[in-house]
Amino acid sequence: MPNPRVKLFDTHAHFFTNDTARYPVDLTGARETPEALTARLERDPSTAARVLALWDECGVTGGAAVQYNTVYKTDNSYTVDVADAHHDRVSAVLILRAHDPETPGKLRAIATAHNVTGLRLFGYPDAEGDYPWLDSDAALKTWDVAAELGLHMIIMYAPGRPSFAALRRIVALAKRYPKTTIALDHCGWPGVENGVAGTIGPEHLELVDVPNIQFKFTQINFNRFAETGIDAAAFVKLLVDTYGADRVMWGSDYGNTQNSYAEMVEQAIAATAQLSDADRAKVLHDNGARLFADRLKP
């Protein structure tokens, strides 16, 4: 069992239910086959009841419900319902398409009516290897609404490798919206080919002096490190030494990555073993709890 003396906040949990009549799914584009994914949804749904019970067992005080694109795409209904029903422990991070002209209005409507703390943008490079979906004219209208409402922007660019093209656009956005926190899912893809020293390369070093860019390490990072012989604890120490403990947080990726929840928590605690107690508390709990706090609290 995880160490009960260590308190955690999970900034990256995916929720989904096998009640597909009430919450229809859209499995197009998933890595798993539709048959395998349908079987997993039925066999092992990541419902609020199940996740909250796991949190209780593992010393997790709360977390962010990150919309599960694999299952629901931009239908945020289940994520929002979970965050509203359990707002004392869960807040919602939506997924909407930044290039869609209807997104600013949708974001405003959902975020002002529900327990929403963030918006997640996800996308691939274009044919030239660039990421215009991050900051196109249409996308900037969405960023404007998020800034007005005090929402955090969660960014995951693909594929999973460091990219000057993506990160330089993100730096420009962070400077354009200095009061908006931008959290990079999976730490914006640390390098995995040159040991611990190569995890934070020149692409990521350009983010050092941009304080509103923050870093979320997850089980996806840990599993990639395990495959390439990188010490996760040494990486987290380097991450904190590079950016400061106030800019680093943990998220499980539960519901997507197939490790058990107890294993994810154990690895998170082990990965922070080289930090001071104060920095470990910030990274494993305090930073996430501050960013993804209950917005429905009276």
C-alpha positions, 0 to 999 in steps of 0.5 A: 500500500502507498505511504499513508503519511504522504498526501496526494492530489491527482491532477490527471484522472480520466472518468468514464462509465459503462452507462452508455445509454445515458453517456454515449461514447465515440470511439473513433480514432482510438489506439485500441480497437473498438472491440477491445475498448468497448470490452474495457469500458464494460469490464473496468469503468472509471466511474466516480464511485470507483475512483473516489474509493481508490483515492480514499485507499491511497491517500489522495484528497482530490483531483481533476477529472480530465475529459477522456478524449478517447471515449467521449471526444468533446462531449464533456457531459460525464466529466462535468456531472462527476465534477458537479456531484463531487465538487468538494473533491473533483473539478473538471478539465474540459476538452473542446476544439480550439479552431471551432468558432463555437468553442468560445461560447460553449466554453463560457456556457459550460464553465459558468454553470459547472465546476470547471477549472480548466480547458485541455487543448490537444492536437497534432502538427500540420504538414509543415510540422507546426501547431497553428491550432494552438494560437490561430485567430479562432483559438485566441478567442477561446484563450480570451474566454479562458483568461476572462474566466480564470480557467487554466489551459492544459496543453497536450501536443502530439506526437510524444517528443520534444518540439520547438515548434509547439513549445515556442508557440506555448511560450508566446501564449504564456507571455500573451496571457501572463495571468493564465496558468498553462500546464503541460501534460506529461511535462511536454514530453521530456526526452527519453533517449539520452538519460536523465540529463537529456530529459530537459533539453534545449526545447524545454529550457526555453520555458525556464523563465516563463513562470505561468507554464507548469509541468504535470508528470504522469504515469505515461512519463514513468512508463517511458522512463522504465523502458529507456532506463531513466531514473524517475526520481532523478528526473523529478529532482531535475525538474524541480531544480530547473523550474522550481517546486511551485511549477511541478505537479503529479497526475496519474493518467488513471483510466487511460494508462493501465497500471493499477492505481496503487502502483501509480501512487507508489511510483509517484511517491518514489519519484519524489524521494529526492525532494525535501518534505516541503517540495514533495508536498507541493509537487504531490498535493499542494500545487494541484489542489490550488489550481484545481480547487472547487469552484462551486464552494459557497 
